[in-house]
Amino acid sequence: MKSLNVLSVTSEIFPLIKTGGLADVAGALPLALEAEGVAVRSLVPGYRPVMAALKKAEEVAKFDDLFGAPAKILAAKVGALNLFVLDSPSFYMREGGPYAGADGKDFGDNALRFAALAKVGALIGQGLVPAFVPQVVHAHDWQAGLTAAYLHYSGGPRPGSVITVHNLAFQGQFSAATFGALGLPPQAFSIEGVEYYGGVGFLKAGLQLSDRITTVSPTYAQEIQTTHAGMGLDGLLRTRASDLTGILNGIDTHVWNPETDPLIAAHYSTKSFAGRAVNKKALQERFGLDHNENAFLVGVVSRLSWQKGLDLLLGCLPILEACDAQLALLASGDPGLEAAFKEASQTHPGRVGVYFGYEEKLAHLVQAGADAILVPSRFEPCGLTQLCALRYGAAPIVARVGGLADTIIDANEMALQAGCGTGLQFSPATSEALSGALRRGADLFRQKKLWKKLQTNGMKTDVSWTHPAKHYAEIFRALAHPAP
């Protein structure tokens, strides 16, 4: 199998910079593709934490004026990741996160910041760095969406192009006044190009002009072609249905491994579950919950947002008491929801514990110590939390949407008889349906033999990147210009 060069263009990459699942995918997929003979280099912005991680870097290209700012491309290796870093201090060396300042407000020049990333991705795709000439450019989400536009309108030979949609809700929409600064030809501002409802759509451009489109689960690929879930892009996606593929995400099973995880209180495996009780006790202590090994402990690791459906859980809190259940919630986001869950923890001391923010070590402990992990999303492109839960023997309780529907086998009566259930699904995404799922979960938890089978099934499920990487490699090889 001949080697294939692929450039991944991404605004986040684990473990250097992360706000969500995009970073996990961008960090893990390149490593999994090595087994498929695909050599990936990832182009990322030179944010403060990225630059701080570079121990040794080589300048491979320089720009005196990249959208009004000087910039360099640095080639570097961090751990197992092969990187191109777009070093443009005025664009990326800022306080706050990748997209917003410390005040939570989006940076006013995000259009130019990520146009610069996409432009450089296209230039590398066309041979700017002779030491690495990709045959395919793989763009992730709206932040890299213009990559396909710069390639398309370049007029010269170009590599194949793929865009992956991690969440269609985030589209990168900017005013028409932005177009003049992007360096695209006039004909690009059309419905066949980057124009979107009178403005500029970064994600729309990628969906329109990339050779292939992927998203992160088969069910989500179907959902986004409907008016209900298409977020205004369903018509375009239906016209490109033959170029659209849903490929389930995986997780890094070396990072997420209960047998070796250094971030949890005790190790365990399907052969010995004793360590789970140790982690449960540690989790109860960390969240101020009553030490009760028989309580049904439900964990949440999530953003607090309308999409994630955590407001539905607020209506189910009486069910927790009725089922002798506990809640450990690790989350952040909507201030109103944070206030409501803080009040719930004060109203139900010892039964509801909350931690607002994100802490990697604590996320691992929640997976290792909770009996069940709750993901009640109204829509979910794939979801990684439930995959980690399977790996750690925490039965996922999930809404039947997107990747959640694709990854969890509901422990209904027939599945229990066949011994193949891995969690619980509920539908629709309402408090009433969620209440029923929590009751069902608590009931199964009391049936120790059935519950252990559910846990074991989950832990034996292959949630690695092995199979997804094969699918991506097939797409890349079919698009490679020139062919490997």
Steps between C-alpha positions, in 0.01 A plus 500: 500500500658824380517790740250782463562854627206681658491850646251544785388862552352549845445777754549263796706192572528292818702519722614851402176697470147374562148634540314186393497175305656656189834513682478135602430390143770723349752365750418129478406439135845581354660242726244234408552569129866403524396133500320566169812638332376860528749763616318797654633840589266734685490875440397683818501865611786612721297567813690556825475137623600369157807722482593410857501131408751544217843395622659505157355644181618574147380797300387370161317803357454868574236764419563872528128568474246227565166681521675801647730314738848347469512124541723194481437132456693288749551127461518318832430175676322490835476150640376285214338793317661638184404865480510808285438796730379830357700742711322837475516668842258781420235243402551221751715600800210635702348461842188286510410198290540418132191693394411740780670725751503468875169690504335219303437717193610377157805672359387762249750387237420126509420509128855607416661281767350185350516617140875519562501142627304380196712698252821354637345153493422546131851628426660201673260282302639650181862436590612801706711268719690265263593264786131410543267523203159356590284309255192576713410793725263415784323803649312493830188707569432863407837626620665317210202524265656752261788261422296340222410845362863610477586172327201517266563856383878468474473386139798266528556133580374413843470208741174326582293673768285369783311689767378339821199650678534447874198715586281665238372752754827694478523640148733800495262757351627852435367811329538564128742782587747231604532361147727773363770420756513127425700517179255292299394589143168684451329190358551325835227717651217296353270220608739257329784641713525656845183714502247393761175690560662823383813458711808279502467145630825327586343159562266545206803562277661177616181301444453653156856471369667200666525179299356296785315571823513286810327533831548313821224238499275333242178609671614863521583488128133418437363744758679804357333446165162578663349842563474410869874452554657655189549844656421669168751289308280195442424593138868523412573177685223318316647609166834358614360186660708271277816674626397491868613218731443451872798342677478436873767657716722290718695584814864459589487169686849554639393822674162352598592164652379403850776240529779759476342846546723705735218749567263266685505370856534129417542287189257228394397286205226261389685231694498694825249776579626564853667826399166648393380508861814688598440756225133534598597580857761752380244663271245528780760664721611740224143617437386508861257212456402259773720192506252234395624219280141395429387840370450519124764761412434687175784705352493789253797642307369767269458855384193666646307600191162455337651243262623280784154481660615541859201725572291183464686350794391781729144376464607148599667576832206360704554171315854479636369501855224254420754260346763546774727648233779758511625752243860610438498780242822631340393773261514867405322735268163671526500719815133435565552124497807531720294694754219245486733204558682685779163552669418132447821398675407721796144371507611135475827483700671165483290401200592763238861615456625750242831626366486786250784508249701225338776295657644206305585299810152545641342400168687169518388446860136561409523235228673255733279555805149565369263209448346673200591796280214721383498663152150645442588707190230646277737437210845341505723465192691213662590555863816372663379492861291187445795326328720568802216375721486170312874462541474560876196287575271794576176416322401788268146638526451692177243673284431308179658754263803522271807311607340408832250284311785345298727411791274373781298178489191552712458243777139428414340164577622330182851640531516382860391152395761498225762638738603783264382823666760767583289785640161668493341718234201727539286704263380768459740737677260604776511496879227237504692261273823567690324428829391164364855419390638589844242278669584218259870548564456495876292184475763324288772615738329309782518184288871449553548215253328687217683823582840334499418347160408847374831638628701213355334535160591866494860444602542239226362732231762621252492879536848553356594685183591177316184466289434874451859548382448235231194690371687830490796337325268359231357846433842664495641245254203541267556878491880519496645734237730366373415142586745333740 
